């Protein structure tokens, strides 16, 4: 099932930053530049994030982020 977590730990702080940037529409190069790393490292992070969250691509990741963001607003 999409969004079902194989790894019960949530995303790390760095992973959360990358997720947020993807949801904002940033390209891997832009994310890498903001982290002071390479595009290759960002791609590796994205693979780990997709596996951790049970997602397949950037669109699913952005939708996952927006759903969680709205949950936090309504439960606050």
LOMARNU-401947 format. One line per 2 residues: number of its first residue (from 1); their letters; for each residue x, y, z of N, C-alpha, C, O. Coordinates in nm, 4 decimals, padded with zeros to 6 digits, always signed. Example, Ala and Ser with C-alpha at 12.3 -4.5 7.8 and 13.67 -1.06 7.14 Angstrom:
BEGIN
1	AS	+01.3190:-00.5690:+00.7800:+01.2300:-00.4500:+00.7800:+01.3200:-00.3300:+00.7800:+01.4236:-00.3319:+00.8465 ~ +01.2850:-00.2250:+00.7080:+01.3670:-00.1060:+00.7140:+01.2900:+00.0030:+00.7870:+01.3409:+00.1138:+00.8039;
***
This chain:
BEGIN
1	XX	+00.0844:-00.1175:+00.0000:+00.0000:+00.0000:+00.0000:+00.0894:+00.1245:+00.0000:+00.1888:+00.1292:+00.0724 ~ +00.0552:+00.2230:-00.0792:+00.1332:+00.3462:-00.0886:+00.1268:+00.4190:+00.0440:+00.0203:+00.4333:+00.1039;
3	XX	+00.2434:+00.4650:+00.0890:+00.2495:+00.5400:+00.2131:+00.2626:+00.4540:+00.3368:+00.2830:+00.5062:+00.4464 ~ +00.2512:+00.3224:+00.3216:+00.2683:+00.2352:+00.4366:+00.4167:+00.2186:+00.4616:+00.4938:+00.1943:+00.3687;
5	XX	+00.4559:+00.2314:+00.5841:+00.5965:+00.2385:+00.6186:+00.6536:+00.1007:+00.6492:+00.6030:+00.0290:+00.7354 ~ +00.7597:+00.0647:+00.5775:+00.8318:-00.0575:+00.6083:+00.9234:-00.0321:+00.7276:+00.9417:-00.1189:+00.8129;
7	XX	+00.9800:+00.0866:+00.7322:+01.0685:+00.1289:+00.8400:+00.9865:+00.2205:+00.9301:+00.9455:+00.3285:+00.8875 ~ +00.9627:+00.1790:+01.0525:+00.8727:+00.2526:+01.1422:+00.9287:+00.3854:+01.1908:+00.8538:+00.4678:+01.2432;
9	XX	+01.0574:+00.4079:+01.1748:+01.1137:+00.5383:+01.2107:+01.0694:+00.6403:+01.1086:+01.0579:+00.6102:+00.9898 ~ +01.0448:+00.7601:+01.1550:+01.0090:+00.8675:+01.0630:+01.1330:+00.9205:+00.9946:+01.2452:+00.8824:+01.0282;
11	XX	+01.1123:+01.0080:+00.8993:+01.2259:+01.0683:+00.8299:+01.3134:+01.1498:+00.9261:+01.2633:+01.2147:+01.0178 ~ +01.4442:+01.1448:+00.9031:+01.5392:+01.2236:+00.9819:+01.5205:+01.3715:+00.9496:+01.4457:+01.4066:+00.8584;
13	XX	+01.5879:+01.4570:+01.0240:+01.5788:+01.6009:+00.9986:+01.6232:+01.6348:+00.8566:+01.5582:+01.7140:+00.7885 ~ +01.7325:+01.5757:+00.8121:+01.7814:+01.6032:+00.6763:+01.6823:+01.5506:+00.5728:+01.6555:+01.6168:+00.4725;
15	XX	+01.6281:+01.4316:+00.5976:+01.5275:+01.3768:+00.5063:+01.4038:+01.4663:+00.5025:+01.3462:+01.4888:+00.3961 ~ +01.3635:+01.5171:+00.6185:+01.2482:+01.6081:+00.6239:+01.2751:+01.7334:+00.5399:+01.1873:+01.7805:+00.4677;
17	XX	+01.3955:+01.7860:+00.5498:+01.4327:+01.9040:+00.4711:+01.4215:+01.8733:+00.3218:+01.3663:+01.9527:+00.2456 ~ +01.4736:+01.7588:+00.2807:+01.4690:+01.7191:+00.1395:+01.3246:+01.7000:+00.0948:+01.2869:+01.7435:-00.0141;
19	XX	+01.2443:+01.6358:+00.1774:+01.1025:+01.6166:+00.1445:+01.0336:+01.7508:+00.1246:+00.9594:+01.7696:+00.0281 ~ +01.0581:+01.8425:+00.2148:+00.9967:+01.9752:+00.2053:+01.0385:+02.0446:+00.0763:+00.9558:+02.1037:+00.0070;
21	XX	+01.1659:+02.0372:+00.0453:+01.2163:+02.1032:-00.0761:+01.1563:+02.0400:-00.2024:+01.1235:+02.1104:-00.2980 ~ +01.1422:+01.9072:-00.2022:+01.0775:+01.8403:-00.3160:+00.9335:+01.8891:-00.3289:+00.8872:+01.9191:-00.4390;
23	XX	+00.8627:+01.8971:-00.2161:+00.7234:+01.9430:-00.2168:+00.7116:+02.0870:-00.2658:+00.6087:+02.1256:-00.3212 ~ +00.8161:+02.1659:-00.2455:+00.8186:+02.3048:-00.2936:+00.8510:+02.3129:-00.4426:+00.8453:+02.4206:-00.5018;
25	XX	+00.8852:+02.1987:-00.5033:+00.9138:+02.1947:-00.6458:+01.0601:+02.2108:-00.6826:+01.0927:+02.2316:-00.7995 ~ +01.1483:+02.2016:-00.5848:+01.2917:+02.2173:-00.6120:+01.3480:+02.0961:-00.6860:+01.3045:+01.9828:-00.6658;
27	XX	+01.4433:+02.1226:-00.7700:+01.5153:+02.0164:-00.8408:+01.6267:+01.9629:-00.7510:+01.6678:+02.0283:-00.6552 ~ +01.6746:+01.8431:-00.7836:+01.7811:+01.7818:-00.7044:+01.9029:+01.8725:-00.6925:+01.9637:+01.8812:-00.5858;
29	XX	+01.9390:+01.9401:-00.8015:+02.0557:+02.0290:-00.8001:+02.0340:+02.1428:-00.7002:+02.1264:+02.1792:-00.6274 ~ +01.9143:+02.1987:-00.6960:+01.8838:+02.3071:-00.6023:+01.8909:+02.2582:-00.4578:+01.9412:+02.3278:-00.3695;
31	XX	+01.8401:+02.1385:-00.4356:+01.8447:+02.0813:-00.3006:+01.9898:+02.0564:-00.2605:+02.0301:+02.0877:-00.1485 ~ +02.0672:+02.0003:-00.3518:+02.2088:+01.9737:-00.3248:+02.2830:+02.1027:-00.2912:+02.3616:+02.1070:-00.1966;
33	XX	+02.2582:+02.2062:-00.3680:+02.3248:+02.3343:-00.3430:+02.2889:+02.3894:-00.2055:+02.3752:+02.4426:-00.1357 ~ +02.1628:+02.3770:-00.1663:+02.1216:+02.4305:-00.0362:+02.1787:+02.3489:+00.0799:+02.1933:+02.4005:+00.1907;
35	XX	+02.2106:+02.2223:+00.0550:+02.2698:+02.1369:+00.1581:+02.4227:+02.1381:+00.1541:+02.4880:+02.0891:+00.2462 ~ +02.4784:+02.1935:+00.0482:+02.6234:+02.1919:+00.0337:+02.6761:+02.0537:+00.0013:+02.7822:+02.0138:+00.0493;
37	XX	+02.6015:+01.9805:-00.0805:+02.6409:+01.8448:-00.1176:+02.6214:+01.8277:-00.2682:+02.6024:+01.9254:-00.3406 ~ +02.6262:+01.7036:-00.3143:+02.6129:+01.6768:-00.4573:+02.4726:+01.6271:-00.4902:+02.3979:+01.5811:-00.4039;
39	XX	+02.4404:+01.6383:-00.6177:+02.3121:+01.5882:-00.6666:+02.3014:+01.4369:-00.6442:+02.1934:+01.3852:-00.6155 ~ +02.4134:+01.3673:-00.6575:+02.4161:+01.2221:-00.6361:+02.3725:+01.1877:-00.4929:+02.2962:+01.0932:-00.4726;
41	XX	+02.4197:+01.2625:-00.3956:+02.3824:+01.2388:-00.2555:+02.2325:+01.2602:-00.2370:+02.1668:+01.1831:-00.1671 ~ +02.1790:+01.3636:-00.2987:+02.0356:+01.3900:-00.2887:+01.9560:+01.2751:-00.3506:+01.8548:+01.2332:-00.2944;
43	XX	+01.9997:+01.2244:-00.4643:+01.9319:+01.1103:-00.5274:+01.9323:+00.9891:-00.4347:+01.8324:+00.9181:-00.4236 ~ +02.0455:+00.9662:-00.3681:+02.0523:+00.8544:-00.2737:+01.9555:+00.8744:-00.1576:+01.8873:+00.7806:-00.1162;
45	XX	+01.9497:+00.9960:-00.1054:+01.8543:+01.0266:+00.0009:+01.7113:+01.0007:-00.0459:+01.6310:+00.9425:+00.0270 ~ +01.6807:+01.0438:-00.1665:+01.5450:+01.0239:-00.2173:+01.5101:+00.8758:-00.2282:+01.3983:+00.8360:-00.1957;
47	XX	+01.6046:+00.7944:-00.2735:+01.5795:+00.6492:-00.2789:+01.5488:+00.5946:-00.1393:+01.4563:+00.5153:-00.1218 ~ +01.6272:+00.6376:-00.0405:+01.6049:+00.5934:+00.0973:+01.4696:+00.6411:+00.1500:+01.3981:+00.5666:+00.2170;
49	XX	+01.4359:+00.7644:+00.1193:+01.3075:+00.8208:+00.1637:+01.1920:+00.7436:+00.1000:+01.0972:+00.7059:+00.1689 ~ +01.1995:+00.7200:-00.0306:+01.0937:+00.6448:-00.0979:+01.0763:+00.5072:-00.0340:+00.9640:+00.4639:-00.0084;
51	XX	+01.1874:+00.4391:-00.0086:+01.1808:+00.3063:+00.0540:+01.1213:+00.3149:+00.1939:+01.0365:+00.2337:+00.2310 ~ +01.1654:+00.4125:+00.2708:+01.1204:+00.4275:+00.4087:+00.9700:+00.4537:+00.4157:+00.9014:+00.4025:+00.5042;
53	XX	+00.9194:+00.5337:+00.3218:+00.7793:+00.5739:+00.3245:+00.6892:+00.4884:+00.2354:+00.5671:+00.5042:+00.2361 ~ +00.7497:+00.3984:+00.1594:+00.6715:+00.3132:+00.0706:+00.6149:+00.3890:-00.0492:+00.5036:+00.3617:-00.0941;
55	XX	+00.6920:+00.4836:-00.1000:+00.6497:+00.5664:-00.2124:+00.7334:+00.5339:-00.3349:+00.8352:+00.4652:-00.3262 ~ +00.6877:+00.5854:-00.4512:+00.7550:+00.5538:-00.5764:+00.8234:+00.6716:-00.6433:+00.9194:+00.6524:-00.7179;
57	XX	+00.7761:+00.7937:-00.6181:+00.8303:+00.9059:-00.6945:+00.8075:+01.0391:-00.6230:+00.7488:+01.0442:-00.5149 ~ +00.8550:+01.1465:-00.6859:+00.8476:+01.2815:-00.6291:+00.7041:+01.3285:-00.6099:+00.6732:+01.3960:-00.5117;
59	XX	+00.6171:+01.2933:-00.7027:+00.4776:+01.3358:-00.6918:+00.4138:+01.2744:-00.5675:+00.3487:+01.3441:-00.4897 ~ +00.4325:+01.1445:-00.5493:+00.3791:+01.0786:-00.4300:+00.4401:+01.1384:-00.3041:+00.3709:+01.1563:-00.2039;
61	XX	+00.5687:+01.1692:-00.3087:+00.6364:+01.2277:-00.1935:+00.5788:+01.3647:-00.1602:+00.5547:+01.3950:-00.0433 ~ +00.5567:+01.4469:-00.2608:+00.4985:+01.5795:-00.2379:+00.3568:+01.5678:-00.1817:+00.3193:+01.6438:-00.0924;
63	XX	+00.2790:+01.4744:-00.2324:+00.1431:+01.4531:-00.1808:+00.1470:+01.4028:-00.0368:+00.0662:+01.4446:+00.0461 ~ +00.2408:+01.3131:-00.0074:+00.2576:+01.2621:+00.1292:+00.2894:+01.3773:+00.2239:+00.2320:+01.3867:+00.3324;
65	XX	+00.3807:+01.4648:+00.1826:+00.4208:+01.5791:+00.2641:+00.3016:+01.6715:+00.2898:+00.2765:+01.7112:+00.4036 ~ +00.2292:+01.7050:+00.1846:+00.1151:+01.7962:+00.1995:+00.0082:+01.7368:+00.2903:-00.0505:+01.8088:+00.3710;
67	XX	-00.0178:+01.6081:+00.2786:-00.1176:+01.5436:+00.3657:-00.0740:+01.5522:+00.5113:-00.1566:+01.5807:+00.5980 ~ +00.0536:+01.5283:+00.5404:+00.1040:+01.5350:+00.6785:+00.1017:+01.6785:+00.7295:+00.0709:+01.7030:+00.8461;
69	XX	+00.1337:+01.7715:+00.6435:+00.1349:+01.9126:+00.6822:-00.0060:+01.9590:+00.7199:-00.0238:+02.0319:+00.8175 ~ -00.1047:+01.9168:+00.6430:-00.2429:+01.9544:+00.6725:-00.2949:+01.8836:+00.7974:-00.3745:+01.9402:+00.8723;
71	XX	-00.2505:+01.7607:+00.8199:-00.2890:+01.6894:+00.9434:-00.2399:+01.7659:+01.0649:-00.3124:+01.7796:+01.1635 ~ -00.1179:+01.8156:+01.0585:-00.0599:+01.8899:+01.1729:-00.1367:+02.0179:+01.1973:-00.1562:+02.0566:+01.3125;
73	XX	-00.1808:+02.0846:+01.0925:-00.2557:+02.2090:+01.1081:-00.3898:+02.1812:+01.1747:-00.4310:+02.2551:+01.2641 ~ -00.4581:+02.0754:+01.1320:-00.5917:+02.0470:+01.1849:-00.5904:+01.9837:+01.3229:-00.6896:+01.9915:+01.3953;
75	XX	-00.4788:+01.9209:+01.3606:-00.4690:+01.8576:+01.4920:-00.4018:+01.9467:+01.5953:-00.3867:+01.9070:+01.7108 ~ -00.3621:+02.0644:+01.5559:-00.2930:+02.1556:+01.6494:-00.3909:+02.2314:+01.7359:-00.3499:+02.3119:+01.8196;
***
